[in-house]
Amino acid sequence: MTFFAKFCIPFIIGETVLFTVLAIKYFTWLRDLPKKDWKLIITNFFSLRSISALGEVISESLLHRRIFKVNPRLGYMHMSLAFGWFLLIFVGFLETIAYLGLRWIPLQGHVFFKYFVPLNGISDHIPAFDFTMDLLLLFVLSGVAMAWFKRIRSRALGMKKTTKHTFFDRIALSALWFIFPLRLIAESVTTSMYGGGSFLTGSIGNALSNILSINTLTHIYEPAWWLYSLALGTFFIAMPFSRYMHIFTEIPLIFLRHYKLQPEAKEKSYDNFEVEACSRCGICIDPCQLQSQLGINDVQSVYFLRDRRYNMLQQKIANNCLMCGRCEQICPVGINLNTLRLNSRSSMRNIPHEGRYNYLRGVDKSFGAGKVGYFAGCMTLLTPNTLNAMRSIFEAAHEQVWWADKDGGVCCGRPLMLSGEVDSAQKMIDYNKSLFAKHQISTLVTSCPICLKVFREEYQLEGIEILHHSEYILRLIKQGRLKIGYQHDATFTYHDPCELGRGSGIYNEPRAVIEAVGKLLEPTHNRKNALCCGSSVANTAISDAQQLTIATKVASELEATGAQAIVTACPLCKKAITRGTQQRVVDLSEIVAQNIKQ
Amino acid sequence: MINFGFSINRPRTIDIDRNNLRKSNEIIREMPELQACIGCGSCTATCTAGNLTEFNFRKVHTLVRRGEYQGAYEEMNKCMLCGKCRLVCPRGINTRGIVMLIKRKLGDF
């Protein structure tokens, strides 16, 4: 049995490079995983998690279900390439077994099976295999055709902007696009000389043998297979260094994610799996408001991950992000884009300064008592209407409240964390934690979603329930402690703050509160797809004018609902949107306070 | 001495010709909007850190622009980056960006 021909050399070189680089990458990444992560892998490996991970590998790595949700045509394109190619390999494997029995055959024997068939004296074809393989090839070719078409008109596949690719990505991309047409040609030429094939390769083979003389066919026979092998070899060599590394990285990533591994505030080895699992599909570009509203084209998650992967990340790229989470929400690979950007910021500029914030010792002049602590937050202190509204709500509900930061408290620490200074932020966290412990509160209410997120995720306040004021007000209403007069002619629209909605998963409570006061009209982008007001504390790069541009766009969408007032639940969003509109912008607590029934 | 509830700065001169303005120029080149500051002091009045300490953003960035870098990094480190100053600034200066820039230029990183 012969399974070698000279044209196989590019393919063999390609596969060797590919598998060697993959082995080295996986080995180093896994070796460098922290002990804690290894423990998670070991304990979860023999559990149902592995099976559910396998399910996700099939639905995401092969079928690309999440891309179908973004756009069905885009989903089909990705699926036909991934699932189609997988089936070609799988059915091709079954085909060699059917012809030659179950035994070891070198990889090129499987890949170039059609070439080796006549060499190994097989003349009886199994038509079912010929048909299936042709059908699958057609399936993949349809995807390649769509990919070509997407270059010309990406909007047809639901994408306004596509990724700007690097030089090496373009090489890999071109090689990938040529693999399947070249395979079609090579197999068609073979069938024209040796028979076999079905509706696709068989028909083209027949046509070729009619047009060309047998002499010409013998001359193009070997070169056709050479070209196919060269395309495969080029692709395999480029693959581990290009975007196509995602094909192999996404699979271990899905397993590790099911074993509860996740990125943290500081960079670690697991991040490599997430960074290299990015396929640079560019789906994150369109939702980015810095792109759509400000025309900034080089900071989106796809470019951030690319720059980080190739060690060319610049601070101005890492810092220019609103962290609104719109890209993270739509990412088909489910990469934790915000966390990765944060830990990049952290490793770029987090210099712990021993003496920093030592002044926090001894600034505590807090007084008062109450089971419920109210932490207004820095931004709320700048929106006194919210503060006054909360006061009248507390009074109406006869709540004993301890005002945590009425006369100037200490920042919650999240703005500092968002700019990458995780260690320094810990000093504020410690200060506020001891403050809460000192006053023995059982419930902590805050009006600022930025504070809420850090209280819930970083503070570890055992025994203290942490509520956003929207949740707290809704609870008061449900318990009957707060009576609200419903206004039949009042209409409101609601702007979902990023940190409250996508950040903390609170969508329904503010809506329920608004509906207790008047009629709620939803804007075009709401809930998970809500827009960012543009003033996010996570961004220290864009200018005031740029913030205003975003705010105006967002406000105009909210105005378009025709509501009498724009309601939001974040003091920062309120400040930002107010600048962008003539319309009345209010905090949730204000409309409640105005309509309390005594 | 009688405590009047306020104090007066000791008299001193800033000699811009003598001061090394290299860092100051770098800072202004990177964020020219800092020159739009009218010195109203709103940033300092709302400042969370300023409420607890002597930290004075307006003073520090003004001194830095004049080439007086002594102690500026340490002072800037008091900032909590909460961003209230940015919201109140009538000139729309990206104050948080300025704090980070000054620290980057004057600190050890």
Interface residues (C-beta under 8 A of the other chain):
Chain A: R349 I351 H353 G355 R356 Y357 Y359 L360 V363 C378 M379 L381 L382 G408 G409 V410 C411 G413 P415 L416 S419 E421 M428 S535 V537 T540 A541 I542 S543 D544 A545 L548 L572 K575
Chain B: E33 T46 T48 N51 L52 T53 E74 N77 K78 M80 L81 C82 G83 K84 L87 V88 C89 G92 I93 N94 R96 G97 M100 R104 G107 D108 F109
